[in-house]
Amino acid sequence: MKKLAIGMMSGTSLDGIDTLIVEIEGTFTQTKIKPIAYKTYPFESKLLDRIKKAFSITESSSELLCSLNFELGEAFASAAIALCKQENIQMDDVAFIASHGQTIFHIGQPKHEMVRSSLQLGEGAVIANMCQTTVVSNFRASDIAVGGQGAPLVPYADFILFRDESLNKAIHNIGGIANMTVLKKGCQLDDVFAFDSGPGNMMIDYATKKFYNQPYDTNGDIARSGKLIHKLFDELLNHPYFLEKPPKSTGREDFGDSYTENVISSYLEHESKDIIHTLTHFTAKTMIDAYENFILPKVDIDEIILCGGGAYNQFLVELIQNGLSNIQIKKLEDVGMDSSSKEALAFIILANETLHMNPSNVVQATGAKKRVILGQVNYYFKE
């Protein structure tokens, strides 16, 4: 039975709330999707500042987190309502909403006295009440509860959307953080493995905003005009995350604004374009190394499909292609899909499985001890 569903996602890059409406039917390998509308709604400046404050170890507070959870719920609900209004869709016709929320902190591995955990804000009950429909949210907690890292979760959707009988594929999302899913030809779900390769756009975007007051380096034009700062490049590659073996995940805690600022502050005598050039080379190198160290020894990859905002950075894509010259590099648009909306689509697929009581984590991706049903459900009671 065909149903209307909405997916919403705000990633580590803080571009805004990616909002997608689709028609969906079936489950697991019988899932069929028809996209209807997509739009990104930027955060209001005051809310964006509060999100950034919540990221800070020194500036955040329990009071801020408590309030922000509901503020973000309202923002996500408003985005869903706005897109439905634009498309003349009645909320009564929407079967469910999948909301990833906004990641505030992620602890993939226990650190000191802190246990493995992940915090996404954007209260599902608020969204359900404002939109008057069922909402699935807080997807990562169930996987962490059975020993997983709660990330990456997109590999399940990648398996549904991209599995192939004749090609070995990798789907590499370049958002704030970059992560890949490996799909061997003819694979079953248990064969799928995935992990975060490291930073995607996060560090590049921070430097571009700092030096040029632009949200991102369009087409990689700034980076292309610069030259490599070898000492900075080597320092970045010495980050301990790259020595960890999969399954592994990372986030703003490792490669966010404070880390980026601390690193580049020692290189301010260099031209700004050279810093951005070096950060772009670094991002490409970490992706290339992830394939050479952890994937290609196991499987010969025929093609890599890039998605996320970084897929539009032409200079970054060229660096990846040069480093993996024997592999065909494509963008999601080359296979008839939209790079920007893909993660929102992934969480629609996960929520659909949740509502059918089907597990949807991939144990080789997260390290979980077993498969579990992801997400928490808020139902709307219509009197």
N, C-alpha and C positions, 0 to 999 in steps of 0.2 A: 504494500500500500504506500503510495507516494505521500510524503509529508513535507511541509515547509519547516525549515530550521534556520536558526541564526547562530553563527560562530563569532566570538569576539576574543581578541588577543592583543595584549600590549607587551611588547618585548623589552629586552634590556636596553635597546637603543632609544626608547621613550619617544618614538615618532608620533605616537597617538594610539587610539583604539581602532585596530583593524576590525572592520565589521562586514560580515559576509552573509548573504541570504542565499540558500540553496533549496532545491527540491531533492529529497533523499528517499530511497526505498531499499529494502533488503538489509541484510547484515553480513558481516565477514566478507568472504570472497564474492558474495552475491550483491554487495553494496553497489548501488548506482547513484551517481550524483549529477545534478544539473545546476550549475551556477546561475543565479538570477541577478544579483547586484552586489557591488562591493564598494566600500568607501572607508578611508581612514579619517577619523575625527581627532584633530589635535587636542591635547589637554589645554584647558584654560591656564593662563600663566601662573595664577595663584596656586592652583592645584598641582601644577608641574613643580613649582618650587617646594611644595610640601612633600611631594614624592621624593625629590632629591634630598630633602632634609631627613626623611625617613631612612634613606640609604646610609646615612652617616652614623658611625659608631658614636661619635661625640655629640652630635646634635639631635639625634632621635630621642624619643621618650615613649613610655607605655601609653601616655595620654594621646600623643600624636598618632600612634599606630591604631589605637582603639577608634579614634574619630575617622582616620583615613580609610579604614576598612569600609565604613558606611559611605563616606564621600565618594570613594571609587565605585561602590555599588551603584550610586546614583548616576555617576558619569557613564558607566557602562550601559545602564538601562536607558539613559537619554540617547546614547548612540544608536541602540537598537530601535528605539521609537522613531528617531529621526530618519533612519534609512527606510523603515517601513512606510513612513509618511511620504518620503520621496518617491517610493515605488507604488504608492496607492495600495499597500498591503495592510489588511486589518490584523491587529495583533491577535484577535480571536482565531485567526487562521494559522498562526504559528504554533506548531506542535511542541517545540522545545527550543531553549537557548543553551548553547555551550559557551561558558565563559571561563577562559584560563585565568583571568585576573592579572594583576601586576605583581611580578616577583619582587619582593623587598629584600629577602636574604635567602641564600641557599648554602647549606652545609652538606656537601656530597659525601664527605668522609668525616668521622669524628675528629674533633680538634680540641686538644687540651681537655677541658671539662664539658665541652659542647658535644651533644650527640648528633648523629645524622638527622637532618631535618630540612624543611623548606617552607617558606612563608609567602603565600600569594594573597594579596588583599583585593577586595571587591566583593562585598558580602552578597552571596547568592540569594538570600532571603529578600534583600532590598530589590534586586533585579526582578525576582519573581513577583513581588508585590506591585512594582511600578509597571511591569510589562504584562502582568496578569497571565502568566504561563509558566510551565515547568522549566526549571533552571538546573543544569548540571555544572558544578564548579569544583574547585579544590581537588584537581585530578592527581596531584603528586603524592598525597599523604598515604594512600593505600599501598602503593609500591614501597615506600619507605618503611611502612609498618611490617613488611615481610623481608626486610634486609636489603632492599634496593636503594638506589640513590634518588629515585623519583625523577630521573632524567637520564637520557632523553626519552620522551614519550611518543614523539612523532613517528618513530619507526613502524609502529603498527599501521598507521595510515599510509606510510610509504609502501608497505607490503601490499595493502589493498589496492593502491593506485598504480603502482609501477612494476609489480612482479612480471617477469618475462621468461618465456621458455627457451629463448635462444641467446640472450645476452646477459653477461655479468655487469650489473649496474651499481653505481653509487649515487645516491641523492644527497647533495651537499648544500645545506642551508647556511647562507651567510647573513645572519642577522647581527645583533650586537655580539653574540657568541656564535661561533661556527660549529656545526655538527653534521655528521654524515651517517647515512644508513647504507649498509652493503647488502645487496640482493643478488645472490648467486642465481644463475639461470636455473629455472625449475625449482626454486627453493620453496620450502615450507616455512611456516612462521617460526618454528624453532631453529631454523638455520640463519635467521636474520641477526646480524649484529650491528651495533652502532655505538658511537660515543662522541663527545665534544672534542674537536680538534684544538680548540683554544679561542682566542679573540677573533671576531669577525670585523664588524664595522666599528665596534665600541671605541677603540683607542684612536682610530683615524678620525672619527666624528668629533671626539673631544678636542683633538689638536686643531682640526679645521675650524671649530667654533671658537677656540681660544685665540687663534692667530688671525683668522679671516672673518670671524663673525658670520660664518655660513654653517648651516646645519649638517652638511656633508660635502665631500669632495666630488662634485658632479663629474661623472665619467672618469674620475681619477685624474683630471686635468692638472691639478696642483701637484700631485705626486709625480706625474710624468715629467714635469718641468724641473724636478729636483735631482739631487744626487745622494748616494748612499753615505750615511755616517757609520762607518764600520764599527766603531767602538760601541755606539748605541745599539746597533744591530746585534752584536755579540752579547751585550748585556741582557737584552730582551730574551734571546734564545736560551739563556741560562736559567730562566724561570723554572722552578722545580716541577711545575705541572707537566712539563713535556717529558719528564723522566717516568711519570706514572704510566702504568699499563692499563688498557681498557679491561673492564668497564670503568669509565670515569666521566665526570661532568664538572663543569666550572661555571663561573658567572662573574657578576660585577664585583664580588668579594675579592677575586684574584686579579681581574684586568679592568676594573672600573676607573672612575675619574681620579680618585686619590692615588691609585697606583700609577696611572699615566702621568699625572702631574709630578709625582715624586721622581719618576724616571727622567722625563724630558727636562725637568728644571736644571739638570746638570749640563744641558746641551743648548742653552738659550743663546750662546754666542754663535751658533750655526743659524743659517737662514731657515725661516719657517717652512719653506717648501721642501727643504732637505729633511727636516724632521718628519713631515708627512710622507715623503717618499720612503723614508726608512721604515716607518710604521706600516706602510702598505707592503713593502717587501717582506717585513717580518710576518704579517698576517698570511701572505702567500706561502712563505717558507714553512710555517707551522702546518698549513694544510697539506703541502707537498710531503713533508716529513711524516705526517700521520699515515699517508698512503704507503710510503716506502718502508716505514718501520712496522706498521701494524696490520696492513691490509694486503699489499701485493705479495708478501711471503705466503699468504693463505690462498689468494684467489687473483687471477688475472682479470683486471677490470677492463671491460670493453668501452664503456662510456660513463662519464660523470655528468649528471644533470644538476646545474646550479640553480638555486632559488634564493629568495630573500633579497633585501636591498643591495647587498654586495654584488649580486649578479649583474647589476647595472653599472658597476664600476669597471669600465672597460680596461683600464690599466691593470687593475687587480686580476681580472680574468686572463689577460695576456700573460701575466707573470705565472699564474697557475698552469696555463697551457704550455708555456715554455719549460716549466719544471716537470711536467708530466706529458712529454711530447708524444708518447706512444698511445695515449688515451684520448679518445674524442671527447671534447668538452662541449656541452650544450647548455642552453638555458631552458627554463621551464616553458617559456613561450614557444620554443622550438617543437614542443610536443603538445601544443595547444592549450596550455594552462597559464595562469597568472602567478608570477613569482611572489608578488606582494601579499596575495591572499592565501597562500598555501598553508600557513600555520593555523589560521582561523578555520580553514577547511579541515585540517587534521583533527582539531578538537570537536568539530561537529561529528566526525566519524567516531571518535572515542565516546562522545556522549550518547550517540545512537546505540553503541554496544552496551553502555551502562544501563540504558533504559530497557534493553532486552536481556539484562542480567548476564551479559557475556564478559569474560575477562579480556583485557586489551593491553596489558603491559607485555613487553618483550624481555624475557629474563636475561638473554645474552647482551642486551643493551644496558639494562639498569643494574644487573647483578642481583636481582631479587631471588629469593629462595623458591618462589612459586608464582604462578599466574594468579592475578586478582582482578576483581571488578574495580575500575577506577572511578573516582569522582564521588561527590556528595550531592544528593538531589533535594531541591526545594520544590515542593508542589504548591500550586496556587489553588486555593479553595474558592470556588465560585458559589456564592450563596444563591 
